[in-house]
Amino acid sequence: MSARRLLWWVVPALIVLLWLVGAGPQGASLGKLADVQTNDNSAFLPTSSESTEVAQQVSRFTEPGVVPAIVVYSADAPLTVAQRGVVAADAKSLGRLPGLRGPVVGPRFSEDRRAAELVVPLDSAGDVAGAVDTIRHAARDRAGLTAHVTGPAGLSADLGAAFAGIDGRLLLVTGALVFLILIVVYRSPLLPVVVLATATLALAAAGGVIYQLAKHDVLKLSGMSQGILFILVIGACTDYGLLLVARFREELHRHADRRRALTTAYRAALEPIAASGGTVILGVLCLLVTNLKSTHDVGPVAAIGIGASLLAALTFLPACLLLLGRAAFWPFAPRYGASRAPGRPGLWGRIARFVGRYPRRCWLVVGGVLLIVAVVFVPQLQASGTKQTDVFLHTEDSVTGQQVLAEHFPAGAGNPTQITARAGAADRVVAATRAVRGVSPSSVAVVGAGGRPGAGPAKVVDGRVLVEATLADAPDSAAAIDTVHRLRDRLASVPGADAKVGGFTAIQADTNATSEHDRAVVIPLVLAVVLVVLILLLRAVVAPLVLIASVVLSFAATLGVAALVFNHLLDFPGADPSVPLFAFVFLVALGVDYNIFLMSRVREESVRLGTRDGTLHALRATGGVITSAGVVLAATFAALAVLPILFLVQVAFLVAFGVLLDTIVVRSVLVPAAILDLGRASWWPSRLSRRPNPAG
């Protein structure tokens, strides 16, 4: 064996070994990502927001690092003496729990005498979820009392439980779906294993990097961004693998030598894969301009995942294909000189003939239907925010507890609105706050030296005082948020007060406002970035504008369908303002991938055959593989629905449906029909737009 032939075996074997040894052990980091998660809304707000500023000031008045757990007891009739004794005994026993950051507050009894509450101050730096479990076990139902643990600690514990096992559950469901799809696509038991191994190694490499960055506070990782990372890496890496494998199989029909076939396939697939990955990376990095940290940090997390996917798909996968050769496709290995799939008449041949015969009708009808759906139904999408208790799709103990609190106490009990003001204006601030509609007047008080409202003389820190007020509505409701806005407007008119409003509800209000601002900034930026990438890739202006218009139209129609499904089929309570933003970023960045795969082949064939024949040939050649890639990506995003979180289920539907719409309708009919109708003008201003048709 010559040295050159030996290298063709040694180099790919070394690449495979390097990935197995280098990235393989990093898989352990995936199981540790939950240890570096942050799921607290206040930690994600910009430092410039009013609620963040208040939180910093409040930390000087109260015990630092406190997250309250609220234990609420209720009965069907007024509490008996024995039941009141049970609540009092629980207050004493819970006060002996290790790691508390202050005494247990309560019991406090409701006006209707059918409920009581305790406030247990937990250490936010400790095991909050474990402490909540202990409290739930200690304050169990007994003596005719029903007990629930809610408040910030209870909600946080239930949210953490919803994300628990995300690395195992989500990976298992996603991997099983992708494996089944690949078995159908390849009709081979070996290729799905190779492609999934590529995606798994990419995920392990990305997880190792992200774990270190989150551990050292370079970025914040949430359960949401971790879930997105998993499905994004598996979906994108599988898509890149499908494109390379399909081209390799095509070239194996043309070349007897596997090395020459892979070299040709690699050169042809490199540009669209790199352009696709680069587009997604640039698109998600646009999230870095957002002010909401939870959105901001999804950008680098997703970019790292896509970067690892690109690297694995362009190194590990081709090395495996070179080592396996035709055996990778067993038992239906492609034979040299045999009839090739792109030339066979079939579904994509019939679609190409139909589109070629009626191009203008095709794009006008498809575009018109999508536009009607968008115009009629998008305004019905409710994406102005939801209650925090609506985050869960299943009924959690903290959600039930919040409902019991709202039934028997002022709904904002346990989550007081916090107001800081100059000490000299304390009385005026209290009076103004009591006069605001939506505030329980009797609850408004200055925090005293004892650390509680009304406990002794006012506590003054740096010339400021802290006022607490309970809202009449549930703290995460739209009505409570409206009250916060009214309160801010009223206090702004109190002379010399410099009053600022914070607390749980204010954080919700600032989060929604920041999300809406981010959406208005990011969407045009992503469109501009994607357009520039398409212009550079296709060396044209007209075709990229057509692609951008098609993707935007597809996204708008997807929002319209989602409005129908969310409002009337699934009966969702609304959506977070960031849901359309994430859906847009992923759909535009990922949806344009399939147009890149198609149009890069169209341009390649147009140079040889002319625009018309090149477009139809590219549609026939890429139809199967691009549709398969779209189905894979849709399935991976749909797997997010296994997590019982409203936000993730909504993003899962939007991206999965949007990707299928892009691959099956937009890329298959609308885009090629528009290119055929425009003809050579599609490539303006490049020389290809002035080049005579080689076929004619």
C-alpha positions, 0 to 999 in steps of 0.5 A, spaced: 500 500 500 502 506 497 503 512 502 498 516 499 493 510 500 495 509 507 494 516 509 487 516 506 485 511 512 490 514 517 487 521 517 480 519 517 481 514 523 485 519 527 479 524 526 474 519 529 479 518 534 480 525 536 473 526 537 471 520 541 477 521 546 476 529 546 469 530 545 466 524 548 468 525 555 465 532 555 458 528 555 458 528 563 458 535 562 451 535 560 448 532 566 451 537 570 448 543 566 442 543 571 447 545 577 449 552 573 442 553 571 439 560 573 431 560 572 430 567 576 426 572 572 430 578 576 437 575 575 435 576 567 433 583 567 437 589 565 441 593 570 437 599 568 430 597 569 427 600 575 425 593 578 433 591 578 434 598 581 429 597 587 432 590 588 439 593 589 436 598 594 432 593 598 437 588 599 440 594 604 434 594 608 432 586 609 436 580 610 440 578 604 439 572 600 432 571 602 427 567 598 420 566 601 416 560 601 409 561 603 405 556 606 397 556 606 392 552 610 385 552 608 379 549 610 371 548 608 369 552 614 372 557 619 378 554 622 377 550 629 381 552 635 385 545 634 386 547 627 389 553 629 393 550 634 396 545 628 398 551 624 401 555 630 405 548 631 408 548 624 410 555 625 414 553 631 417 547 627 418 550 621 422 555 625 427 550 627 429 548 620 436 549 618 439 555 613 433 559 615 434 567 614 430 569 619 424 568 623 418 564 620 412 570 620 405 568 622 401 565 622 396 570 619 389 568 619 384 570 613 378 575 614 373 569 613 377 565 618 377 559 613 385 560 611 392 561 614 399 563 612 406 562 614 412 566 611 418 561 611 424 565 609 429 561 606 436 562 604 437 563 596 444 560 596 442 554 599 438 548 596 431 551 595 428 546 592 430 541 598 427 546 603 421 546 599 420 539 599 421 539 607 416 544 608 411 540 604 412 534 608 412 537 614 406 542 613 402 536 610 394 535 610 391 533 616 386 535 621 381 537 616 386 542 613 389 542 606 396 545 605 400 548 600 407 551 599 407 557 594 410 564 593 417 565 590 420 559 593 415 554 591 414 557 584 422 556 583 422 549 586 416 547 581 419 550 575 426 546 577 422 540 578 419 541 571 426 542 568 429 536 572 431 530 568 431 535 561 438 532 559 435 524 559 428 525 558 429 530 552 435 527 549 431 520 549 425 522 546 429 527 540 434 521 539 428 516 538 424 520 533 431 522 529 433 515 529 426 512 526 426 518 521 433 516 519 431 509 518 426 511 513 430 516 510 436 511 509 433 504 509 440 502 512 441 500 520 448 503 520 447 510 517 442 513 522 447 510 528 453 514 524 449 521 524 446 520 531 453 519 533 456 525 530 450 529 533 451 526 540 459 528 540 457 535 537 452 536 543 457 533 548 463 538 545 458 544 546 455 542 553 463 542 555 464 549 553 457 552 556 458 548 562 465 552 564 462 558 561 456 558 566 460 555 572 465 561 571 459 566 570 461 568 563 454 567 561 447 565 564 444 558 563 437 557 564 432 551 563 429 554 557 436 555 553 439 548 555 432 545 552 433 549 546 441 547 545 439 540 546 434 540 540 438 545 536 444 541 536 441 534 534 436 537 529 442 542 525 447 537 525 442 531 523 440 536 517 448 538 515 449 530 515 443 529 511 445 534 506 452 531 505 450 524 505 445 525 500 451 528 495 455 522 497 450 517 495 449 521 489 457 521 487 458 514 489 453 513 482 458 517 478 465 515 481 467 508 483 472 510 488 469 512 494 475 517 496 473 521 489 466 521 491 467 523 498 471 529 495 467 531 490 461 531 495 464 534 500 466 540 495 459 541 493 456 540 500 461 545 504 459 551 501 451 551 503 453 547 509 458 553 511 453 558 509 447 555 513 451 554 519 454 561 519 447 564 517 444 561 524 450 563 528 449 570 526 442 570 526 442 567 534 448 572 535 443 578 534 440 576 540 446 579 544 443 586 542 437 584 547 436 587 554 433 581 557 439 577 559 435 570 559 434 572 551 441 575 551 444 569 553 440 564 549 444 567 543 451 565 545 449 558 547 445 557 541 451 559 537 456 555 540 451 549 539 451 550 532 458 551 531 460 544 534 454 541 529 458 544 523 465 542 526 462 535 527 458 535 521 464 537 517 470 533 520 467 527 524 462 525 519 466 525 513 471 521 516 466 516 518 463 516 511 470 515 508 472 509 512 465 506 511 464 507 504 458 504 500 458 499 506 455 505 510 448 504 505 448 497 506 443 493 504 441 498 499 449 501 497 449 505 491 452 502 485 457 505 480 454 507 474 447 505 476 440 509 475 441 515 480 435 517 484 435 525 482 434 522 475 428 517 476 421 520 475 417 520 481 414 525 486 419 530 486 419 529 478 412 530 478 412 537 482 418 540 478 414 539 472 407 542 475 411 548 478 415 548 471 408 548 467 405 554 471 410 558 475 406 564 476 400 561 478 403 557 483 407 562 487 401 567 486 396 562 489 401 559 495 403 566 496 396 569 497 393 563 501 399 565 506 398 572 506 391 571 507 392 567 513 397 572 516 393 578 515 386 575 518 389 571 524 396 574 526 392 580 530 389 574 534 395 572 537 396 574 544 403 575 546 403 580 551 405 576 557 402 571 562 401 569 569 407 566 572 403 561 575 401 559 567 408 557 566 406 550 568 402 546 563 400 541 569 397 543 576 403 544 581 402 545 588 405 552 588 400 554 583 394 551 587 397 555 593 397 561 589 389 560 588 388 559 595 391 565 597 388 569 592 381 566 594 382 568 602 387 573 602 389 580 598 391 576 592 398 579 592 399 577 599 406 574 600 409 578 594 408 585 596 410 591 592 416 594 594 417 602 594 424 605 595 423 613 597 427 619 600 426 618 608 423 625 608 417 624 603 415 617 606 408 619 609 407 622 602 409 616 599 405 612 603 399 616 602 399 616 595 400 609 594 394 608 599 390 612 594 392 608 588 386 603 585 389 596 585 392 597 592 390 594 599 390 601 603 391 597 610 397 593 607 401 600 606 406 601 611 414 603 612 419 597 613 421 599 621 427 597 625 424 590 626 425 589 619 417 588 617 412 593 615 410 597 621 415 594 626 417 600 630 420 607 627 422 607 620 429 604 618 433 609 614 438 607 609 442 612 605 437 617 606 432 612 603 426 608 606 422 602 604 415 601 603 411 595 602 404 594 599 400 588 598 396 589 591 389 587 590 390 582 584 394 576 583 401 578 583 403 575 576 396 578 573 395 583 568 391 587 573 397 587 578 401 589 572 397 595 570 396 597 578 404 597 578 404 602 572 399 606 575 403 606 582 409 609 578 405 614 574 402 617 581 409 616 585 412 620 580 408 626 581 410 626 589 415 632 589 422 630 592 420 623 593 424 620 588 420 614 589 421 607 585 417 601 584 419 594 585 418 587 587 415 581 584 410 584 580 414 590 577 419 585 575 414 581 571 412 588 568 419 590 566 420 583 563 414 584 559 416 591 557 423 589 555 421 583 551 417 587 547 423 592 546 427 586 544 423 584 539 422 590 535 430 591 535 432 584 533 427 582 528 429 587 523 437 586 525 436 578 523 433 580 517 438 584 515 444 579 517 440 573 513 440 578 507 447 580 507 449 572 507 444 570 502 447 576 497 454 573 498 452 566 497 448 567 491 452 573 488 445 576 487 440 581 490 434 579 487 434 572 489 436 573 496 430 578 496 425 573 494 428 568 499 427 573 505 420 575 503 418 568 502 421 566 509 417 572 512 411 570 509 412 563 512 413 566 519 407 570 518 402 565 516 405 560 522 404 566 527 396 566 524 396 558 524 399 558 532 393 564 534 388 559 532 391 553 535 393 556 541 386 560 542 381 555 540 384 548 540 389 548 546 386 554 550 392 557 552 392 563 557 396 567 552 404 567 550 410 571 553 412 577 548 419 573 547 415 567 544 414 570 537 421 573 538 425 566 539 420 563 533 422 568 528 430 568 530 429 560 529 425 560 523 428 565 519 435 563 521 433 555 520 428 556 515 432 559 510 437 553 511 433 549 506 432 555 501 440 555 501 440 548 500 436 549 494 438 555 491 446 554 492 444 547 487 440 552 483 445 556 482 450 551 480 445 547 475 443 554 472 451 555 470 450 549 466 443 548 464 440 555 464 436 558 470 429 554 468 432 547 467 437 548 473 431 550 477 427 544 475 433 539 476 435 542 483 428 541 485 428 534 483 435 533 486 434 536 492 427 535 494 427 528 498 433 530 502 431 537 504 424 535 506 427 529 510 432 535 513 425 539 515 422 533 518 428 531 522 428 539 525 421 539 526 421 533 530 427 535 534 423 541 536 417 538 537 420 534 542 420 540 546 413 539 548 415 533 553 417 539 558 411 541 561 412 549 560 408 553 556 413 557 553 417 551 550 411 548 548 409 554 544 416 555 541 416 547 539 409 548 535 411 555 532 418 552 529 416 545 528 410 547 524 414 553 521 419 548 518 414 544 515 411 549 512 418 552 509 420 545 507 414 542 504 410 548 501 415 555 501 421 551 498 418 546 494 413 551 490 413 558 492 421 559 491 422 555 485 416 558 482 418 565 483 425 564 480 422 561 474 417 566 473 423 571 474 428 567 470 435 570 469 433 576 472 433 572 479 441 573 479 441 580 478 446 584 478 451 578 477 453 576 470 449 570 470 443 574 469 446 576 462 448 570 460 444 566 455 441 560 456 446 554 455 440 550 453 437 554 448 
